[in-house]
C-alpha cells in the first residue's frame, strides 16, 4: 500500500483558481505573458490583503522591481498598482538556458469598501515588498461601548 500525502483540498482549489485567473487575465489584457519575447509581457504580482481595526493593508511581492517603476493610485474606490520589471540585458537572450521569472508590465486593481479614507492612503516599498495602507474613516472604526452598571 502506498502512502498518499494529504493536501488541503481548499488550498488546491485556490491554487487552481489563481492559475485560471492568471490565464484569463492574460487573454483579457491582450495576450500571452511571454508574447513579447523571452519571459516578457504581462504578469501579476501576488498580493496579501488583510484588515486591522484601523486600516486595510495590501502587500504585493515585487522582487527586482525598482521603486521608481511602481505607480500606486486610489481613485473612485479602486486601488490600482502598476509597474514594470525589466529584463537585464547584460546577458544576451540566446545565452539563457531558462527564463522562469516574469518580466514586463503588471497591473492589478482592487475595489475598496466605502469605509476607506482615500485621502490618507500611504505606500512604501522595502525588500521587494510594496506595502499600501488604506486607513478607515473615523466613523467606520469600531467603538467600544461601555456597559452601565
C-alpha positions as YAML, in Angstrom:
chain: A
units: angstrom
residues:
- id: 1
  name: UNK
  ca: [0.00, 0.00, 0.00]
- id: 2
  name: UNK
  ca: [1.43, 3.37, -0.97]
- id: 3
  name: UNK
  ca: [1.35, 6.37, 1.32]
- id: 4
  name: UNK
  ca: [-0.61, 9.29, -0.06]
- id: 5
  name: UNK
  ca: [0.27, 12.74, 1.19]
- id: 6
  name: UNK
  ca: [-2.80, 14.61, 2.40]
- id: 7
  name: UNK
  ca: [-3.21, 18.06, 0.98]
- id: 8
  name: UNK
  ca: [-5.73, 20.68, 1.84]
- id: 9
  name: UNK
  ca: [-8.38, 20.47, -0.91]
- id: 10
  name: UNK
  ca: [-9.36, 24.10, -0.42]
- id: 11
  name: UNK
  ca: [-5.76, 25.19, -0.96]
- id: 12
  name: UNK
  ca: [-5.67, 23.12, -4.16]
- id: 13
  name: UNK
  ca: [-8.85, 24.84, -5.35]
- id: 14
  name: UNK
  ca: [-7.38, 28.27, -4.52]
- id: 15
  name: UNK
  ca: [-4.22, 27.46, -6.49]
- id: 16
  name: UNK
  ca: [-6.32, 26.30, -9.45]
- id: 17
  name: UNK
  ca: [-8.47, 29.43, -9.26]
- id: 18
  name: UNK
  ca: [-5.34, 31.62, -9.18]
- id: 19
  name: UNK
  ca: [-3.96, 29.85, -12.26]
- id: 20
  name: UNK
  ca: [-7.26, 30.25, -14.11]
- id: 21
  name: UNK
  ca: [-7.43, 33.95, -13.16]
- id: 22
  name: UNK
  ca: [-3.92, 34.45, -14.50]
- id: 23
  name: UNK
  ca: [-4.74, 32.56, -17.70]
- id: 24
  name: UNK
  ca: [-7.91, 34.51, -18.42]
- id: 25
  name: UNK
  ca: [-6.33, 37.74, -17.19]
- id: 26
  name: UNK
  ca: [-3.56, 37.32, -19.75]
- id: 27
  name: UNK
  ca: [-6.07, 36.90, -22.57]
- id: 28
  name: UNK
  ca: [-8.20, 39.82, -21.38]
- id: 29
  name: UNK
  ca: [-5.14, 42.05, -21.01]
- id: 30
  name: UNK
  ca: [-4.12, 41.43, -24.59]
- id: 31
  name: UNK
  ca: [-2.16, 38.26, -24.97]
- id: 32
  name: UNK
  ca: [0.08, 35.60, -23.57]
- id: 33
  name: UNK
  ca: [2.54, 36.70, -20.86]
- id: 34
  name: UNK
  ca: [5.53, 35.70, -23.00]
- id: 35
  name: UNK
  ca: [4.41, 37.01, -26.36]
- id: 36
  name: UNK
  ca: [6.84, 39.95, -26.49]
- id: 37
  name: UNK
  ca: [9.98, 37.87, -26.04]
- id: 38
  name: UNK
  ca: [11.66, 35.63, -23.55]
- id: 39
  name: UNK
  ca: [9.88, 35.95, -20.22]
- id: 40
  name: UNK
  ca: [8.47, 39.37, -21.01]
- id: 41
  name: UNK
  ca: [4.93, 40.62, -21.30]
- id: 42
  name: UNK
  ca: [2.24, 40.99, -18.67]
- id: 43
  name: UNK
  ca: [2.50, 39.44, -15.23]
- id: 44
  name: UNK
  ca: [0.62, 39.79, -11.95]
- id: 45
  name: UNK
  ca: [2.38, 40.12, -8.61]
- id: 46
  name: UNK
  ca: [0.97, 38.10, -5.75]
- id: 47
  name: UNK
  ca: [-0.74, 40.11, -3.03]
- id: 48
  name: UNK
  ca: [-1.91, 39.65, 0.53]
- id: 49
  name: UNK
  ca: [-4.85, 41.77, 1.67]
- id: 50
  name: UNK
  ca: [-5.86, 41.90, 5.31]
- id: 51
  name: UNK
  ca: [-7.80, 44.15, 7.63]
- id: 52
  name: UNK
  ca: [-6.96, 45.63, 11.02]
- id: 53
  name: UNK
  ca: [-9.24, 47.74, 13.19]
- id: 54
  name: UNK
  ca: [-7.71, 50.90, 11.67]
- id: 55
  name: UNK
  ca: [-6.94, 50.02, 8.04]
- id: 56
  name: UNK
  ca: [-7.00, 47.65, 5.11]
- id: 57
  name: UNK
  ca: [-3.47, 46.57, 4.25]
- id: 58
  name: UNK
  ca: [-2.20, 45.38, 0.86]
- id: 59
  name: UNK
  ca: [1.19, 43.71, 0.49]
- id: 60
  name: UNK
  ca: [2.45, 42.97, -3.05]
- id: 61
  name: UNK
  ca: [5.52, 40.90, -3.94]
- id: 62
  name: UNK
  ca: [7.64, 42.91, -6.36]
- id: 63
  name: UNK
  ca: [11.16, 41.46, -6.21]
- id: 64
  name: UNK
  ca: [13.51, 43.07, -8.69]
- id: 65
  name: UNK
  ca: [11.17, 45.98, -9.36]
- id: 66
  name: UNK
  ca: [12.59, 49.46, -8.81]
- id: 67
  name: UNK
  ca: [10.53, 51.75, -6.60]
- id: 68
  name: UNK
  ca: [10.56, 54.39, -9.36]
- id: 69
  name: UNK
  ca: [8.91, 51.85, -11.73]
- id: 70
  name: UNK
  ca: [5.85, 51.40, -9.47]
- id: 71
  name: UNK
  ca: [2.71, 53.54, -9.54]
- id: 72
  name: UNK
  ca: [0.05, 53.34, -6.81]
- id: 73
  name: UNK
  ca: [-3.27, 55.09, -7.40]
- id: 74
  name: UNK
  ca: [-6.55, 55.29, -5.49]
- id: 75
  name: UNK
  ca: [-9.45, 56.72, -7.45]
- id: 76
  name: UNK
  ca: [-13.22, 56.30, -7.19]
- id: 77
  name: UNK
  ca: [-12.98, 53.44, -4.72]
- id: 78
  name: UNK
  ca: [-10.38, 51.44, -6.68]
- id: 79
  name: UNK
  ca: [-6.76, 50.78, -5.71]
- id: 80
  name: UNK
  ca: [-4.55, 50.29, -8.78]
- id: 81
  name: UNK
  ca: [-0.98, 49.00, -8.73]
- id: 82
  name: UNK
  ca: [1.05, 49.39, -11.95]
- id: 83
  name: UNK
  ca: [4.66, 48.96, -12.82]
- id: 84
  name: UNK
  ca: [7.33, 47.15, -14.74]
- id: 85
  name: UNK
  ca: [10.13, 44.70, -14.05]
- id: 86
  name: UNK
  ca: [12.77, 44.96, -16.75]
- id: 87
  name: UNK
  ca: [14.89, 42.11, -18.02]
- id: 88
  name: UNK
  ca: [18.55, 42.96, -17.56]
- id: 89
  name: UNK
  ca: [20.22, 42.90, -20.95]
- id: 90
  name: UNK
  ca: [23.71, 42.09, -19.58]
- id: 91
  name: UNK
  ca: [23.36, 38.56, -20.93]
- id: 92
  name: UNK
  ca: [22.20, 38.07, -24.49]
- id: 93
  name: UNK
  ca: [18.85, 36.31, -24.76]
- id: 94
  name: UNK
  ca: [20.34, 33.47, -26.79]
- id: 95
  name: UNK
  ca: [22.71, 32.67, -23.88]
- id: 96
  name: UNK
  ca: [19.86, 31.95, -21.46]
- id: 97
  name: UNK
  ca: [19.17, 28.31, -20.66]
- id: 98
  name: UNK
  ca: [15.91, 29.02, -18.84]
- id: 99
  name: UNK
  ca: [13.82, 32.08, -18.03]
- id: 100
  name: UNK
  ca: [11.13, 31.40, -15.43]
- id: 101
  name: UNK
  ca: [10.80, 34.79, -13.78]
- id: 102
  name: UNK
  ca: [8.27, 37.12, -15.36]
- id: 103
  name: UNK
  ca: [9.30, 40.46, -16.80]
- id: 104
  name: UNK
  ca: [7.38, 43.31, -18.31]
- id: 105
  name: UNK
  ca: [4.45, 45.35, -17.10]
- id: 106
  name: UNK
  ca: [1.97, 44.49, -14.37]
- id: 107
  name: UNK
  ca: [-1.40, 45.91, -13.46]
- id: 108
  name: UNK
  ca: [-3.63, 44.95, -10.51]
- id: 109
  name: UNK
  ca: [-6.83, 46.69, -9.40]
- id: 110
  name: UNK
  ca: [-8.89, 46.13, -6.27]
- id: 111
  name: UNK
  ca: [-12.28, 47.53, -5.32]
- id: 112
  name: UNK
  ca: [-12.24, 49.23, -1.95]
- id: 113
  name: UNK
  ca: [-15.03, 49.48, 0.61]
- id: 114
  name: UNK
  ca: [-16.52, 52.92, 1.19]
- id: 115
  name: UNK
  ca: [-15.01, 52.88, 4.70]
- id: 116
  name: UNK
  ca: [-11.51, 53.66, 3.28]
- id: 117
  name: UNK
  ca: [-10.27, 57.24, 3.66]
- id: 118
  name: UNK
  ca: [-8.73, 57.76, 0.21]
- id: 119
  name: UNK
  ca: [-7.01, 60.99, 1.29]
- id: 120
  name: UNK
  ca: [-4.83, 59.22, 3.89]
- id: 121
  name: UNK
  ca: [-3.50, 56.25, 1.87]
- id: 122
  name: UNK
  ca: [0.23, 55.60, 2.29]
- id: 123
  name: UNK
  ca: [2.62, 53.33, 0.39]
- id: 124
  name: UNK
  ca: [6.20, 52.20, 0.94]
- id: 125
  name: UNK
  ca: [8.50, 49.62, -0.58]
- id: 126
  name: UNK
  ca: [11.02, 47.55, 1.33]
- id: 127
  name: UNK
  ca: [12.96, 44.42, 0.30]
- id: 128
  name: UNK
  ca: [10.84, 43.90, -2.82]
- id: 129
  name: UNK
  ca: [7.52, 44.18, -0.99]
- id: 130
  name: UNK
  ca: [5.13, 47.04, -1.71]
- id: 131
  name: UNK
  ca: [3.04, 47.89, 1.35]
- id: 132
  name: UNK
  ca: [-0.09, 50.00, 0.90]
- id: 133
  name: UNK
  ca: [-2.05, 51.04, 3.97]
- id: 134
  name: UNK
  ca: [-5.61, 52.21, 3.40]
- id: 135
  name: UNK
  ca: [-6.84, 53.82, 6.65]
- id: 136
  name: UNK
  ca: [-10.51, 53.59, 7.57]
- id: 137
  name: UNK
  ca: [-12.63, 56.69, 8.06]
- id: 138
  name: UNK
  ca: [-13.23, 57.58, 11.69]
- id: 139
  name: UNK
  ca: [-16.92, 56.68, 11.57]
- id: 140
  name: UNK
  ca: [-16.06, 53.23, 10.18]
- id: 141
  name: UNK
  ca: [-13.79, 52.28, 13.08]
- id: 142
  name: UNK
  ca: [-15.37, 50.14, 15.77]
- id: 143
  name: UNK
  ca: [-16.17, 51.98, 19.01]
- id: 144
  name: UNK
  ca: [-16.10, 50.37, 22.42]
- id: 145
  name: UNK
  ca: [-19.37, 50.88, 24.24]
- id: 146
  name: UNK
  ca: [-19.13, 50.84, 27.99]
- id: 147
  name: UNK
  ca: [-21.87, 48.89, 29.70]
- id: 148
  name: UNK
  ca: [-23.51, 50.85, 32.52]
- id: 149
  name: UNK
  ca: [-23.94, 49.19, 35.88]
...
